[in-house]
Amino acid sequence: MSKFIISCFFFFFSLHSAVWADRVAIIGGGAAGVVSAWLLEQDHEVTLYESQDRLGGHANSIDVEVDGKKIVVEAGAEFFNQYAYPHFMRLLNFYKIAVKPFTLVTTYYDTDGSDLIILPPYHDGQVEWQSLTPSNLRKLMNMKVVLDVGHHVMEEKDSTLTLEVLADSIHITEVFKDTFLYPFLAAGWGVTSDEIRTFSAFSVLQYMVTSYDNSSNEWFEVETGLSSYITRMSRDLKNSRIHLNSHIANITFEQGAYVIEEDNGTRREFDHLVFATNAKIAAQLMKSLPEREALMKTLARVRYYDTQIAIHGDRRFMPPKEKDWRVANVRYDGVNSAMTIYKKWKSKTPVFKSWVTHDIRAPGDKGSQTPNHLYALIKYQHPYTDKAFFEAQKAAQAEQGQYNLWFAGMWMNDIGSHEDAIVSAIHIAERLAPNSARLHILQG
């Protein structure tokens, strides 16, 4: 009988210790880490570790001086809409951060000048007549087939189907796949046309389907820069310790507590540990946690690729004719593609944001691969949203909270957007701080 009582006690404690424990370590100061700290700190003693000298991660707004004044340019995450980003919109509304609506129109063009299409062909009461040529109408017909099938994929939430397998199973032409579908989608993810084929169709088609369903194609930007919400939240972290430029040397689990040792020798103990990093970094930091070896190996299989983004004023990375410039501009060299973002309303002198990981320029361009009039060059890592990505996501979700170990980040929910980073933090707070007033704000 006594053994039964003792076992019941420990079972009860394991269920409720998450609520009563008060020392929480969060590793990673991107959106997921900052939102996690914001949601948890009113109930727990939070320590946030960030390896960079700033918070925000992919929320990275920078100031650029143009025409004698400073304008805000997004060097990282940028666009969002009310359909796919409801929790993020609630957060912005709570802080009364102003957003600017705009129609997301895309120009897709061959760098040799042979072809161009503007999507959607009708928007804001305007017809893009160059999109209604016979060859472009064929593209639009093929695209409609993809979108119709994409709706089914979204409903089924089937993450196992690759884009290539899906494309090969439906009635679209090979020319359309090779010269438009693959390069068009690849540009949005910053990869090659061959690489995008291996991505989950569920992940790469979701933005297209969302835009198609949003008949106005209305998206938003934060007028003061996406990073402004990170700034506002960090000011409110009154009960959290924030360690910037922090480099974790080792993490162990000793006598029921996590011990974090920084490379400067500082050691601290915690009841809960939240990895708000990408899957690869989490796996690296879990190497001294033998209890989680199987999960660590699953996370380590997620592959990441480097992305390089240039903020600049070089027109070579835009369509040859200025009348064809739109918000998103995809240049295609016959094999691969890359994107340039342009917001005309920002400044009289154009400022561009171009993906320059791959050298995609006009055939006669004798200039540098790196844009001229360069303001900033930023590097990021993004995951291949393939089978390994979703396997890691499901494995981490299944073991969430075991041994008081938690995971947050874009990779922990759905397809890995900024919204998903925030949702991952909400999921942790629902178990560690279910009565949080801040949590209720984001839940709506």
MIZA-567091 format. One record per residue: residue in three letters; y, x, z of N, C-alpha, C, CB in turn. Coordinates in steps of 0.2 Angstrom, whole numbers, plus 5000, padded with zeros to 4 digits. Last residue first. Glycine has a CB too. Layout:
N
ALAYXZYXZYXZYXZ...
//
This chain:
444
GLY517549664861517849604858517749544862517649594851GLN517149784864516649734862516949674859516149724869LEU518249854868517949874861517449824859517649944862ILE518549794880519049794875518749804868519549844876HIS517349824888517449754885518049744880517649704892LEU517649954890517049934886517149864883516449944890ARG518649944899518849974892518249954888518850054893ALA518049894910518549854907518749874900519249854911SER516349914913516949944911517449894908516850004907ASN515149874917515649834919516349864917515649814926PRO514249964912514249904909514749854911513549864911ALA514050114911514650084914514750014911515250124912LEU512850144905513050184911513650154914513250254908ARG512550054895512050064900512350104906511450104897GLU513750044888513349974890512849984895513049944883ALA513950174885514350144890514050074892515050134888ILE513050194874512950234880513350194886513250304880HIS513650104865512950094867512850134873512450124861ILE514950164863514850104866514150084869515050044861ALA514550284856514850284862514750224866515550314862SER514150224844513650264848513850274855513550334844VAL515350164839514750124841514250164846514450094835ILE515950284836516250244841515750194844516850204839ALA515150324825515250374831515550334837515850424829ASP515350214816514650234819514750274825514150254814GLU516650234812516450174816515750184820516350114811HIS516450344804516850354810516750294815517550354808SER514650344799515350334798515750344804515550264795GLY513250334798513550394800514350394798513250454796ILE512450224795512450274790512950334792512750244784ASP511750184811511850164804511950224799512450114803ASN512050304823512050234821512150224814512650204825MET512050444825511650404830511650324828511950414837TRP512950524818512250514816511850474820511950584816MET514150514825514050474819513350474817514450514813GLY513750514842513950544836513850494830513550604835ALA512650544856513150504853513350544847513750494858PHE511350534868511550554862512050514859510950564857TRP510750584884511050534880511250574873511550494883LEU509650594898509950624892510150574887509350674889ASN508950554909509650544909509950584904509950574916TYR507650544905507850604909508650604909507550664905GLN508250434893507650464896507850534899507050474892GLY509250394885509350384892508750414896509350314894GLN508350364871509050364874509050354881509450314870GLU507250364863507250404869507950404873506950474868ALA507650294852507050274856507050304863506450284852GLN508650364847508850294849508250274854508950244844ALA507950474842508450484848508650414851509150514845ALA507250414832506850454838507350454844506650524836LYS508150364823507750324827507450354833507150294822GLN508750484819509150434822508750384826509550394817ALA507750554813508050584819508450524823508550644818GLU507550474803506950484807507250504814506450534805PHE508750484796508550414799507950424804508450364794PHE508650614792509150594795509050534799509750584791ALA507450624784507450664791508050634795507550734789LYS507850544773507250524777507350554784506650534774ASP509650574772508950564769508450544774508750624766THR511050614772510750554775510150534771511250494774TYR511450774776511050734771510750674774510550784768PRO512950784786512250774786511950744779511950734791HIS514250904785514050834784513250834784514350794779GLN515551004791514751004789514650924790514351044794TYR517051074784516651034788515951034787516850954788LYS518551164783517851164781517551114786517551234782ILE520151174774519751154780518951144778519951084783LEU521651234770520951234768520451224774520751304764ALA523351184766522751194771522051194768522751144777TYR524251204756524451194763523951204768524751114763LEU524451284741523951264746524351254753523451314746HIS524851304727525251264732524851234738525651204728ASN523251294719523951324720524351274725524351334714PRO521551284724522151254721522751294723522251184724THR520251384719520651364724521351334722520751424730GLN519951434707519551374709519951344715518851404711SER521351474696520951494702520551424704521251514708GLY521451454678521651464685521151474690522151414687LYS521051414666520951484668521251504675521351524662ASP520351274659520751294665520551364667520551244671GLY519651214649520051264647520451294653520551244642PRO518851114656518551174652518951234651518151154646ALA519451064672519451064665519151124662520151044662ARG518251084686518951084683518851074675519251154685ILE517451114700517451054695518151054692517250984698ASP516551204710517051214705517051164699517051284702HIS516351134726516051144720516651154715515551094717THR517251114736516651144738516251174731516151094741VAL518351044736518351104732517751144733518951144732TRP519150894736518550924738518450984733517950874738SER520850874740520350884735519750914738520550924729LYS522350784742521750814746521150814741521650764752PHE524050814738523350794736522850824741523150824729VAL525650764735525250804740524550774739525450794747PRO527050754725526350744726526050794731525950734720THR528650714730528250774728527550764730528550844730LYS528850604738529050604731528750664727529850614730SER527550534748528150584747528250584739527950654749LYS526750424750526850474756527450514754526250514756TRP526350344740526850314744527050364750526650254748LYS525250394734525950404730526550384735525950354724LYS524050484738524450424741525150434739524350424749TYR522550544733523250544732523550474734523450554724ILE521050644733521450584736522150594735521250574743THR519850694722520450704725520850634727520950744719MET518050744721518650694722519250724724518350634727ALA516850794709517250804715517850754715517450874716SER515350824700515950794701516250814708515850714701ASN514250894687514450874694515150844694514350934699VAL514150884673513550894677513750864684513450964677GLY515350844667514750834663514050854667514750884657ASP516250854677516250904671515650904667516350974675TYR517450734683516750744681516650794676516350684679ARG518450684697518350724691517650744690518850784691VAL519050544704518450584703518450614696517850534704ASN520250494715520250514708519550564707520850554706ALA521050364724520450404723520350424716519750374726VAL522250304720522150334726521550384726522050274731ARG522750374703522550314708522450344715521950274706TRP523450414688523250434694523250374699523850474697ASP523750384675523050364677522950384684522550404672LYS525050434673524950364673524250334675525150334666GLU524850564671525050544678524950464678525750564679LYS523450634663524050594663524250564669523950534657PRO522350714669522850744665523550704664522650754658PRO521950684686521850664679522450694675521850584678MET521950834696522050764695521950744688522750744697PHE521950964698521450924701521550854701521350954708ARG523151014693522551024689521950984692522351104690ARG524250994702524050944698523450954694524650924693ASP524351044718524151074712523851014707523551124712GLY524651044732525051014727524951034720525751024729HIS523451014746523851054741524251014736523351094736ILE522051044755522751004755523251044751522950984762ALA520351044752521051074751521551024751521051114745ILE518851064760519351014758520051054757519350954762GLN517151094759517751124759518251074756517751194755THR515551074767516051044763516751074764516150964765ASP513851114769514551134770515051094765514651204769TYR512551004776512851044770513651054772512851004763TYR511050994785511850984785512051024779512151004791ARG509650904790509950954786510650944785509650964779VAL508550884803509150854799509550904796509550814804ARG507650944811507450934804508050904800506850894803ALA508050944824508151004820508050994812507751064823LEU507550824828508350824827508450894822508750834833THR506250854830506450804825507150804823506250734828LYS506350954840506050974833506250924828505350984833MET506750874850507150934848506950954841507150994853LEU505750794853506350764850506750814847506750724856ALA504850894858504650854852505250824849504150794854GLU505550944869505350984864505250944857504751024865ARG505950894881506250864876506050904869506950854876GLU505550984891505350914891505450874885505650884898PRO506151104889505451094886505251024886504951134890LEU507651154886507351094889506651074886507851034888SER508151254878507951264885507751204889508551304889LYS508551184867507951234866507751254873508151294863MET509551104865509051074869508451124869508751014865LEU510551164857510651164864510051144868511251124865GLN509951134844510051204846510151214854510551234843ALA510050994844509351024844509451104846509051024837ALA511450984843511050954849510350984849510950884848ILE511651044831511951074837511551044843512651064837LYS511050944823510851014822511051054829511151044816ALA511650824825510950824827510750904827510550794822ASN513350854832512850824827512150844829513050864820THR513750784849513750834843513350814838513450904846ALA513650734862514150704857514250754851514750684860PHE512550724873512650764867513050724862511950794864VAL512750704890512850674883512950724878513450624884LEU511850704905512050744899512150704893511550804899HIS512050674922511850644915512150694910512150574914ASP512250754933511750704934511550674927511950644938PHE512550924933512750854931512150814932512950854924GLU513351084938512751034938513050964936512451034945ARG513951234930514051164933513451124933514651134930ARG514451394929513851354929514151284933513251384932THR515151524919515351464923514751424923515951434921GLY515051624910514651634916514751574920514851694920ASN515551614898515951654902515651654909516651624903ASP514751534891514651604889515151644894514851614882GLU514151414903514651434897514551504896515351414899GLU512851314907513151374908513551394902512551434910ILE512351174916512651194910513051264911513251144907VAL511051084922511451144923511751174917511051204927TYR510550924927510650974921511151024923510950934915ALA509350894940510050894937510050944931510550924943GLY508050894945508350834944509050834941508350794949GLN507851034946507850994952508250924951508151034958GLU508551074931508351104937508451054943508751164939PHE508651104915508551044919508251074926508150994916THR509951194906509251194909509251124913509151254914ILE510751274893510751214897510051204900510851154892ASN511951404888511251384890511251314894510851434894ALA513151424883512651474882511951454884512851534887ILE514451344875513851334879513351384878513551264879HIS516151364875515551384871514951384876515651454868SER517751294873517151304878516551314873517051244882ASN518951254869518751324867518151344872519251374868LEU519251144883519351164876519051234875520051154873HIS518751034894518651104893518651124885518051134896ILE519350914905519250934898519251004897519750904893ARG518850794916518950864915518850884908518550914920SER519450634919518950674915519250754915518850654908ASN520350544924519750564928519250604925519450494931LYS521250514914521450544920520950564925521850484923LEU521450504899520850524902521050564909520450584898ASP522550464892522250414897521650444900522150354893ARG522650564882523150554888522950514893523850524885SER521650534874521550594878522050594884521650654874MET522150414867521550414872521550474877520850404868ARG523150474860523250424865522750414870523350354861THR522450564852522950584856523150534862523650604852ILE521650484845521350534849521850554854521050584845TYR522550414837522150374842521850424847521650324839SER523050514829523550484834523150444839524050444831SER522250544819522150584825522550554831522350654824LEU522650474808522050454812522050484818521450464807GLY524450444807523850494806523250474811524050564809THR525350354807525550414811524950464811525650394818GLU524650254800525250274797525450344801525850224798VAL523050244795523450254801524050284799523150284807GLU522550144782522650204785523050204791522950254779PHE521350024775521950044779521950114780521850004785TRP520949914760520749964765521449984769520450034762GLU520449784750520949814755520649854760521249754759ASN519849724740519749794740520249824745519849824733SER519849584739520549614738520449694738520949594744SER518449564741518749554734519449584733518749474733ASN517349644748518049634750518449624743518249694754ASP516149664740516249604744516949594746515749604750TYR516449794736516349734731516449674734515649744728SER516549864747517149864743517049804738517249924739THR515149854751515749834756516349824752515849884761VAL514549924741514449844742514949814746513749844746MET515050054743515150014736515049934737514650034731TYR514550084755515350074754515450034748515650144754GLN513150074753513450034758514250024757513350054765LEU512550174746512750104742513150064747512150074740VAL512150274754512650284749512950224745512350334744SER511150214763511850244765512350254760511650314768PHE510150154755510550114760511150144762510050104766ALA509650264748510050214745510450174749509650174740SER509750424755509550354756509950304752509450334764PHE509750554743510050524749509750454749510750514748THR509350614732508850614738509150584744508650694740ARG510350604723509750574722509250564728509450604716ILE511250704728511350634729510750584728512050604726GLU510850824722510750804729510850734731511250854733ASP511250814708510550814710510350794718510250884709SER512650804710512250744707511550754708512350744699THR513150874726512950884718512650814716512550944717VAL514350814737513750844735513650844728513150814739GLY515250724743515450794743514850834741515750824749TRP515250594743514950624749514950704748514150604748GLY515950554732516150524738515850554744515950454738ALA515250614722515950634724516150614730516450614718ALA514050544721514050614724514750634726513750664719LEU514450434715514250424722514250494725513550394722PHE514750484702515250444705515050444713515250374702PRO513550554698514150594700514650554703514450614693TYR512650434698512550494702513150534703511950534699LEU513350344688513150324695513050384700512450294694PHE513650434676514150394680513850384687514250324677THR512750504669513450514668513950474672513650504661ASP511550454674511650534674512350544673511250564668LYS511550314673511350354680511650424680510550354680PHE511950294660512350264666512150304672512250194667VAL510850344653511450374652511950354658511750354646GLU509850264657509750334660510450364659509250374656THR510350094662510150154657510150224661510650144652ILE509449984673510050014671509850074667510450044677HIS508449894681508649894674509349914672508549824670ILE507649984693508049934691508249944684508649924696SER506950104697506650044698506949984695506450024705ASP507850214697507250214693506950144692506850264694ALA508650184709508950174702508350174696509350244701LEU507650204719507950134718508250134711508550124723VAL507450334718506850294717507150224716506450294723GLU508750384720508450394713507850344712508150464713LEU509050354733509450324728509050334721510150364727THR507550304742508050354740508450324734507750424738LEU507150214756507150214749507750264746507250144746THR507250204769506750244767506750254759506050224768SER508050104775508350174774507850224771508550204781ASP508349944773507849994771508150064770507449964765LYS509049834777509149894780508549944779509249874788GLU509049714770508349734772508449794777507949754767GLU510349704766510049654770509449674774509949594766MET510549814758510849814765510549764769511649794763VAL509649784748509549844752509849844759509649914748HIS510349674743509649664745509449724750509149664740HIS511449744738511549684743510849674747511749624740GLY510949824728511249854734511349804740511949884733VAL510749734718510149764721510349794728509749814717ASP512049714715511649654716511049684720511449614710LEU512449844711512749804717512349744719513449784715VAL511749864700511649914706511949874712512049974705VAL512249774691511549774693511449814699511149804687LYS513549814690513449744693512649744695513649694688MET513349934683513649934690513449864694514349954690ASN513049884670512549924674512749924682512549994671MET514349824668513749784668513149824672513449764661LEU515149934668515249884673514649844673515849844671LYS514650014657514650044664514649984669515150094665ARG514949924647514249934648514149964655514049984643LEU516349934648516049874649515349874651516149824644ASN516550064643516650054650516349984652517350054651SER516150044630515750094634515950084641515950164632PRO517249954625516449934625516049984630516249944618THR518549954638518249974631517549954631518350044630LEU519149924650518849864646518649884639519249804646SER519950014656519250004659518849954655519349984666GLN521150004650520750064648520050054651521050124650TRP521749894658521449884651521049944648522049874646GLU521749834672521649904670521349904663521249954675VAL522849714677522249724673522249804671522149684667GLN523449644692523449694687522849704683523849764689GLY523349584704523649554699523749594693524349524701ASP522649674712523349664713523749634708523749734715HIS521449714699521649714706522449704707521549784709TYR520149754689520649704690520849704698520449634688PRO519249854689519649844683520249794683519249824677PRO519349954704519049894700519549884694519049834704LEU519250084692518950034696519350014702518250054698ILE519450154677519850144683519450084686520550134682ILE518850284667518750214669519150214676518050194669LEU518650394653519050374659518950304660519750394658ASP518250534642518150464645518550454651517350454646SER518650664638518250614633518150544636517550644632GLY519250764645519650714642519250664638520150744638ASP518450844652518650864645519050814641517950884641THR518250784664518750844664518950864656518550904668ASP518150614664517850674662518350724661517450664655TYR518550514678518650534672518350604670519450554671TYR518950374687518350414686518450444679517650384687THR520050314700519950334693519450384692520650374690THR520050174711519750244709519850254701519050244711VAL520950104724520750104717520550174715521450084712LEU521150014737520850074735520550064728520150084740THR522649954742522149934738521750004736522349894732PHE523149954760523249974753522649954749523350054752PRO524049944775523549914770523649944763523449844770LYS524250044789524550024783523950004778524950084779VAL524450014807524050034801524350004794523350004801ALA524950074823525150044816524650064811525850054814ILE524250044838524350094833524450064826523850144833LYS524049984850524549964846524750014841525149944850TYR522850004857523450054858524050034853523150124856PHE522149894852522249904859522849954860521649924863ASN522049924838522449864841522649874848522049804839LEU521150034839521850044836522349984838521850044828LEU520049964844520350014847521050034845519950084846ARG519849874834519949844840520349904844519349824844MET519449954823520049914823520249894829519949854818PHE518250004828518850054827519450014827518750094821HIS517549894827517649924834518249974834517049954837PRO517449864813517749814818517949844825517349764819TYR517249924800517549964805517849914811518050014803ALA516949844789516449894791516649934797516349944786TYR518049754788517349734788516849784791517149714781GLN519249814788519049774794518349744794519549714794ASN519149994784519249924783519049874789518949894776PHE519750154781519350114785519550044783519350124793PHE519950334778519950264776519550224780519750254768GLU519750464785520350434782520450364782520550464776ALA519250624792519150554791519850514789518850524797GLY520350754787519650734788519550664787519450744796ALA521650774785521150824782520450814784521350894786GLU522850664780522250664784521850724780521850604783VAL524550704784524050704779523350704783524050764774VAL526250664787525550664790525050664784525450614795ILE527650764783527250704782526550714785527150684774LYS529250824786528550824787528250754786528450844795LYS530450874773530250834779529450834780530450754778GLY530750934761531150944767531050904773531850934765ASP529750904752530450874751530850884757530350804749VAL528550924765528650914758529350884757528150864755GLU527450994776528150994775528250984767528551054778VAL526250914785526350954779527150944777525950934773ASP525150904799525850894796525950944790526350904802ILE523550824799523950884799524650864796523650944796SER522150754808522750734804523250804805523150674807ASN520650724810521050784809521650774805520550844806ALA519250684815519850644815520350704815519950594821HIS518150764816518350744809518950704809517750704806GLY518750814831518250824826518450814819517650784828GLY519450784843519550744837518950754832520150754834LEU520450914852519950864852520050824845520050814858ARG520551094850520751024849520250974850521151014843ASP519851214848520451214852520851144852520951264850GLN518051184850518751204846519351194851518851154840SER517051144859517151214856517751234853516551234852GLU517251054873517351054866517451124864517951014864TYR516650944886516651014883516751014876515951054885LEU517150854899517050854892517150924890517550804889THR516550764913516750834911516550834903516450894915VAL516850634924516650654918516950724916516950604912GLU516250534936516550594935516350624929516450644942HIS516350354932515950414933516450474933515450424928ASP517050244929516550234934516150304936516050194930GLN518050284921518250244927517650234931518550174924GLU517450364911517750394917517950354922518350434914LEU516750294900516450314906516850334912515950364905LEU517650284890517350224892516950234899516750204887TRP518150414888518650354889518250294892519050334883ALA516950474884517350494891517850444893517750564890SER516750414872516250414878516550424884515650464876VAL517850454865517750384866517250374872517450344860VAL517550594864518150564867518150494869518750574862GLY516350594857516350624864516950594867516450694863ALA516550524845516050504849516150524857515350524847ALA517650614839517750534841517250514846517650494835GLY517350764848517450724842517550654844516950734837GLY516950854858517550824859517750784852518050864861GLY515450904866515750874859516350834860515150844855ILE514550844879514650904875514850884868514050944875ILE514850784895514850764887515050834883515450714886ALA514150754910514350804905514350774898513950864906VAL514450664925514250654918514550714913514450584915ARG514050614940514250674937513950674929514050734940ASP513550494946514250504945514450564941514650494951ALA512350364947512550434946513250444944512050464942TRP512250224945512550244951512750324951512150234957VAL511650194933512250154935512650194941512150084937ALA510550264933511050274927511750244929510750244921SER509750224943510150284944510650294939509650344944HIS509050114940509750104942510150164943509750064948LEU507750154935508150104932508850094933507850034933SER507350244945507450264938507850214934506750284935PHE507350164956507850214956507950234949507650274960PHE506150084953506850054954507450104953506850014961PHE505250184953505350154947506050114947504750094946PHE505350234966505550274961505650244954505050334960PHE504850114972505550144974505750184968505550174981CYS503550104967504050044966504750074967503949984970SER503050214974503050204966503550154964502350194963ILE503050164987503450224985503550224977503050294987ILE502250054987502950044989503350104986503050044996PHE501050114983501350064979502050054980500949994980LYS500850194994500950224988501250184983500250254985SER500650105004501250145005501350174998501150195010MET499450045000500050005000500650045000500049955006
//
